[in-house]
């Protein structure tokens, strides 16, 4: 960041303060943590708060418990914070208390009731290491989607959250949407950026002002939510590669074919937004895709578009150059590894100085892995580029398909793994991290020096650079 600086948790007086910490621990599926990366990345902030005398109350959202069709909130065990709390207790060796609030069927939790005060007293007297609130999206006021009066519900929830603590710390880079727990409560308390938030925002600045050539690799299943981001990145990047349904919609629009599983509306979006000259000239085509007769594949893990089960006709490699206008195809479920050996593709990857990846190239749950694994390997071969990966699915597949490379990336200075790929895309679309409403609230006002904010009382150590106030 340049023009405006974040108010940092390091600059806050936390001694004997209750600190409300918004984290992004949205890593639970069916009640199980599939990847602890997001939780692990937030631990430094928790240590900082506790070491400097603060008492933490944590909160995160988990999944999407609001049913859009029924307009109801369901508070199911598989969407609870239980798995995260167990992991933190095991990792840190301290007890986290989770309050229980009354649930109104269909509306979720209406209020943060006074029963939580007993736990806060235990927190202040160090009888528990921390308090972890229930899934923020269980509360009617978090988004206001199930409330008759959304504005009133949000205001009430924000006031109740602010009443729990003295200070608010936002460490949830991956949660960019301005909901009550990320945005509204920050207006009611002294608010600071956690250590992870600071690190992510700093890394993001390398993408808003990248070393060139800049290559972006983007995939996704929802064009209506991704397309604005793709357009913005196409303006910023020198080269763009697409995968998943994004690429399928582009292929259908470009070659005039009907691809199984591709919504005609997505094809129209691709025609109007991907085939425009200023975007299309940035796109780097991947020449060969993997076609399947069904979404389930054949039960094997295809290699080079060839089926290993003996039923080879159901899965095949298709070169885009062989597609004929008006043709109807099967499902395109991956990009062939051979595509990354094409001279143009190899040249773009090898020559890039900045690479951003928010992409899983194939339908990995059905065994279509080769495109993603080949992409990761090709990017790793470029030792001169700064490589940025972001997105829950992106990191999970990076870890599972290329575990050795993933472990290297965790410590390698040429890699950076974002906890929130969607946040990066949104920030690039808006023009920078400080354009995100939740981050903007954490920036110092014009003329305000963060270093001159309230100084921490850090145990009066002689070596502390705060030092005693001069007489």
N, C-alpha and C positions, 0 to 999 in steps of 0.2 A: 504494500500500500504506500502511496506517496502523499497526496494532498491532505488526506485525513487519516488519523491514526486511531487504532482501536484502544478503548479503555481496557486495560489488561487486569486479570485477576491478581497479578503480582503487585498492582498499585492499590489494591483495596485493603482496608483495615478489617481483618477477619477475626481478630482475637475475641473469643467468647460470643461470636455472632452465629446465628443460624443462617445457613447459606442454602438457598434453593437452587439446585443445579439441574438444568435441562440437558440431558444427554441424548444421544441417538443410539439406543440399544435395540433397535428394531431388527433383530437377527434371529427371531424365534419363528419356527414353522411347525405347526402341529404340536406345540408345547415343548419343542426341543431346539436347542441352539445348534445351528448347522455350521456356523463359523464364528469364533469368538473375537475376530479382528476388531470390530467396532467397540466391543466392551474393553478389550485390552488397550486400545488407543486412548480411552478416556481415563485410565487409571492414574496417569501423571497428574491430571487436574485434581483428582480426589486426594492424592497424597499431598499436593500443595495446599489444599484447603485445610486438611486435618493438621498438617505439620505446623501451620501458622495459626492454629487455635480455632478454626471454624468447625461447625458441626453441620454435616451435609444432609439435606433432604433431596433425594434424586427423583427424577421423573422422566419417562420416555413414552412414546407411543409404540404399540405393537400391532402390526398388520392393519387391516381395515374392517373393524367390526360393524361399521354402519352399512346396512343393506339399502342400496339406493332405490330398489324397486318397492320395498315395503316401507322405506323411510323409518327404519327402526335400528336401534343399537342393541347388539347382542353381546353379553358379557360372558364369553365362554372361557373355560379353563385353558384351552390351547392358545388363547390370546392374552394370557396373563403375564405378569413379570416374574412369575415363580422361578422359571428356569434361569433367568438372569440373576436373580437374588441368590439362588443356590450357587451359581458359578462365582459370584463376587465373594460370598462367604467362604468358599473353598480357596479362592485365589488370595484373599486378603486376610483370612483368619479372624474376621470380625462378624458380629451379628448385625444384620439389617432387618428392621421391623417393617412389616407391610400392614398398614391400617386396612380395616374392612369397613366399607360404607354400604349403606342401604341402596339396593338396585331397584329402580322402577322398571317393570317389564316394558320393553320397547323404547324406553327413554334413557336407559343407562343410569348412571349415578347423577343425581340432581345437585347434591351439595357436598362440600367438604365439611362434614359436621364436627362438632366439638370433641368427639371421641378421640380425634387425633392429638388433642392437647396433652393427653397422658403420655403418648409416645414422644412428643417433643420435650416434655419434662425429663423423660428417661434419656433422651438424646443430650440435653443440656448437662445432665449429671453423669454422662458417659456410661450409663448402664447399657446402652446399645451403641454400636459404631456408626449407625446411620439409619435413616428412615427412607423407604422406597415406596412412593405413592403407586396406586394401581395404574394400569394402562391409561394414559391421558385421554385416549379416544373412547374410553368407557364413560367419560364425563359428558353430560349433555352440552355443557357450555364450551367445550374445547373447540368444536367447529360450529356448533349451533344448528347442525343439520336436522336433528330430530326435535328441535324446540319450536313451540308455537311462536315465541318471540325470540328470535336468534340473538338480536342485539342485547336484550336484557339478560339472556342466559350467559352470553360471553362476558358481559360486564360483571355479573355476579361471580362467575368462576374466577375471573382475573382478580377481583377483590379478595376472594377467599384464599387464593394461592398466595397473594402478596401478604396476607395477614399471618402466614405461617413463618415468615423469615424476615431477616434484616437486610439481606443482600441477595441479588440474583446473578447467577453466572450461566451464560449460555455456552455450552460446549458441543452443541448439536449441529455441526456443520451440515450433516446430511439431511436435516429437517428444515428446509428453506421456506416452507409455506408459512405465512403469517397467522398462525393459530394462537390461541390464548397462551399456551405454555411456552411458546417461542417468541411471541411478539407483544401481546397486550400486557402481560405481567411485567415486562421490561420497562414499561412506562410508569409503573407504580413503585418500583424499588431502585436503589442504586444498582446499576447493571454493568457487568464486565464480561469480557470474552475469556473463555477458558484457554488452557494451553493448546489443546487440540484445535480449537477454532482459530487461534492465532496462526498455528502452523499451516492449516489448510488454506486460510486466506492468503498467507504469504506465498504458498505454492501456486495458488491460482493466479497470482500476478505474473508468473512465468508463462502462463497460457494467454493472458490478455496482451502481453508484450513478448511474444515468443521469439526465440532464435529461429532463423529461417534457413532452409525450407521447413514449414510446419505441416505435418500430416495428421489428420484426424480420422479415426476409424469409429464409425457409429453404427449401431444396430438397435433394433427394437421392434415391438409388435404393434404399437399404437401410433399410427402416423399423425393423428390429430393432435397428440400431445408432443410428439418429437419433431414435427416438421418445422416449427418456428426455430427450434434449436439448430436443426440442420442448416437452415437458411443462414442463420447468424454465424455458424461455424464456417460455412462455405465462404462467407465474406472475409473471415479472419484467417482461414487456413490457405495454404498453397495447394494442398491436395486433400481429397476426401475419399475414403473407401466406405462402402455401405455393406451391411450384412442383414440377415434375418428378413422379416417381412418388409422392412424398409427397402432392401435391395430387390426383393421379389416384386414389390409394387413398381419400382423403377423399371425392372426388366419388362413387366407387362405393358407399361406405358411406352417404353422405348421401342419394343419389338412388335407391339400390337398382338400379343398372345394372351390367352386366358389361362391363368395358373390356378390350379386347385387350391382352395383355402385363402385366396387373396380377394378381399372385398373390393367390388367395383368402385366404391366410393374412394377407397385408398388409391386406386389406379388414377382416378380423376385428380386427386390431390397431387399425386406424383407428376401427372402431366402438367399441371399448372405451376408447380413449385420446384420440381427437380429438372424438368426439361427446358427451363429458361436458360439462355446462354451463359449468364454470369454464374450460375450454379453448375450447370452440366460441364462446363469446361474445366472445373476443378475435380470432377469425379474421375476416379481411376477404376475402370471396369475390371472385374474379376471374371476371367473368361469361361470358367467351367463350374457348373453347379451339380449337385447330387439330387436326382429325381427319384421319387418313391411313389408307389401306387397307393400307399396309405400313410397316415400320420404315425403309425406304430412301427414303420419300417418292416423289418423281417425278423427282429429279435436278436440280430447280431450287431456287431460294431463294424460298419462298412469301412473299407480302406480303398482309397482311390476310386470311390464310386462302385466298388465291386462287393457283392454280397458273399459272406463267408459261410452261409448256411446251405449252399447248393441250389438255392432258389434264386438264381441271379437275375431273372427277368423282372423281379419286383423292384429292384434298385439299380440305377444306372447313372453314369456320368453323362451330362449333356453340355455340349459347347454352345454358347450363346450364338455363335456365328451360324449354327445349323438351324436355329429357330426360324419358322416361317410365319409371316403375318396371318392372323386368323386361326392359328393352331391352338388346340386345347391340350394342356400338359397335365401331368400329375403334380404332386406336391414337390416343391423345391425346398429341401430340408437342410441343406448345407452348401458350403462352397468347397469345391475340391481342393485338396492340398496342392495339386498341380498348378492351380491358378497363381500361387505365390512364387512359382518358378518362371512365370512369364517375364520376359525381359523388361517390359515397362513397369510391372508391379515391383519386381526386384530392385530396379533402379530407383524408384520413388522411395521405397523403404530404406534402402542402403544410404541414400543421399539426404534423408531427413535429419534435421538438427533438433527438432522438437516433435514428439509423437504423443498424441492423446488417444487412449482407447476406452471407449464405453460400448463394448460390443461382445456378444456371444454369437458366433457366425452361424451355428447350426442348432438344431433341435436336440440338445444334449440329453434330455431325459429319455429320448428314444434311441440313444446310441450314436447320434450323428456328431462326432467329436472332431473329425479330422481338420475341418476348416479352422476352428478355434486354436487347436494345438499347433497347426502350421503357421498361423498368424503370430502366435506367441514366440515361436522359434525364429521366425524371420525377423521380428522386431529385436529379439535378443542378440541377433548377429550384428546389429548396428551398435558398435561400442562407443560411438561418438555422440549419439543422440541422448537427450534427456527424455525419459520415457515416463508418462503419467497414465496410470490406470485408475478407473473409478467406476463404481456401481456394484451393488451387492452381488448380482449374478455374474458380472464380469470377474470380480475377485474370486468368487467361489469356484468358478470353472478354471480360472488361472491356477488356483491352488490344487484342484483335484486332477486336472489334466497334465499340469507341468509342475509337480510338487518341488522338485529340486530347484527349478528356475524361480519359483515363487519364494522359496526360502532365501535364495540369493537376493532377490529383489527387495526383501524386507530390510536388508542391511546395506544394499548397494547404493551409493550416492547418485548413480545415474538413473535410478528408478524412484518414483514416488507413487504411493498407493493412497488414493483419496478414499475417505469413508463414505462420500456421497457423490456418485457420478451424476445423478440428476441435478444436484445443486451446481456442479460445474457447468453443465449444459445451460442451466437457467441463467447463471451469472454471465456466461459468454453471450447469451441471447440479449441480456439487459445491458451489457457493456462494462461489467466489472463486479467484484464482490460487494462493494459498497452500495450498489444499486439494489441488492437484495434487502427487503425491508427489515428482516431480523438482524442483519449485520449493520445496517445503517444506524439502528438504535444503539449500537455498541460503539459507535465512533465518537471521538471527542469533538465538541463543537468548535467552530472556527475560532482560532485564537487560543483555544484551550490546550495546554501542554499536558499529555497524560502523565508525565513524570511529576507534575505538580499537583496531581490529584491526591486524595487522602493517603498519607504515607502509612505503610504497614507497621504495626507494633510487633516486631518479630523477636520476641523473647529477650530483647535488650542484650543481644550478643555483642561482645566488644568488636568482633570482626564484621559486624553488619554494616553495610555501607549507608544505611539510613542515618546512623549516628545520633547522638543526643542533640536536642535543639539548642543552639548557641544561646548563652545568657544575654 
